Amino acid sequence: MTHVAEIVTFTLANGTTSEEFVKLSQSTEAFVRAAPGFAHRQLSQGEDGRWTDYVIWTDMKATKDAAAQFPQQDFAPALMAAIDPETMQMRHENVLWNMTA
């Protein structure tokens, strides 16, 4: 089975600190963990200030189902307000190889 990587890159909205955004992201944990097909997630920030939210799902259906339910969650408005919408890019890729420690 091929897993699907959901990769979202963005910068934060003016006035949002890194610490605030990490806390907002952590507020999504219960929803994401409970979503059928969730496998792995990590959040990173580059030296250029761009962020990457990297989520691995078991298949594209799981990815799309979670995306459809995401906007209805209580945390969604605050999380989305913390992101500069002009900078957000989302893509989905098939995971072809994986290596862990």
N, C-alpha and C positions, 0 to 999 in steps of 0.2 A: 504494500500500500504506500502510495506517495503522500507524504505530508505536505501541507501548504503553509508557506510563510507569509504572514500579513505584515508588511513593513510600512510604517507611517513615519515620515520625516516632517519636521516643522520647527519653527521658533516660537518662543513664548510671546504672548501679548504683552504690550507695555505695562509695567507695573507688577507683573507676576514674577516672583522670585523662584529660584530653583527649588528651594525648600518647600515653598507652597505647592509647586507643581508635583513634586514627589508625593506629598501628602494626598493631593487630589488623586493622583494615580493609584496610590495605595487604597483609596476608598473604592476602587473598582474590583479589588481582589476577590471578594466573595462571589460577585457576579461572574467574573471570568473563570474562576476555579470551578464553579458549578455548571458552566456552559458545556453541553455535550461536545466532545471532540477536542477540548483544550488539552494541549500537551506541555507548553513551555512559554514563558514570557520574560523579556528583559527590556529595561529602559536605560538608555545611555544618552550622554550629552558630549558633543565634540568640542574641540578647542575653539571652533568657529561659532559656538553658541547654538548650533542646530541639534535638535533632539531626534532620537530614533526610538520608536516603540516597536519592538520586534516580537510577534506572537506566532507560535507554531500551533497549527490545528491539524487534526488527523485527515481532514479532507475539505474540499471546497464547500460542501453543503454545510458543514459545521461553521466554517468561516462566515458564510452568508447569513446563516441563522443567527449567530451572535451579533453580527452587524445590524440585522433587522431589529433585534431586541434592545440594543445598546441605547438608542435615543429615548426610550421610555423609562430608563433607570433614573432614580433620584439624583445620582451624582453627575449625570450627563451634562446638564446646563452649565454647571460650574467648571467642569473639566474642559468643555469646548470653549468657554469664555476665556480660559487661560491660554489658549492657543491662538496665534495670529493666523486667521483663516487664509490669508493671501499666500502663506508660506507652506501650507499643508499639502503633502503629496502622499498618496496611498497606492501601493501596488501589491499584487499577490504573485508569488513565485512557487513553483514546485521545488521541494527540497530533494535534491538529487544525491546528497551525501551528508552524513552527519558524523561528527567525532566528539566524544566526551572524554573527560579525564578518567 
